[in-house]
Amino acid sequence: MFKDKKPLSDVAIELDTKSIAVLDYYNDYIMLTRMNVIIKIYNELKSDFPLFLHLNNRIKKESLNIIQYA
């Protein structure tokens, strides 16, 4: 149902469950779908993944962002 973009209220009604349970299910769904993106990124980077992590940490440490250089 989440994949079909049904409203959370419709999911709660259809499953006949409390809203807090639906929110937990939705949170799990979001986490699972985002994990797929992380796996794709990792597979693209493979041996360069440590460099990617290093650059990411450096960007955070230096507080860099796109707006500064746009």
Order of alpha helices (4+ residues) and beta strands (2+ residues): alpha-alpha-alpha-alpha
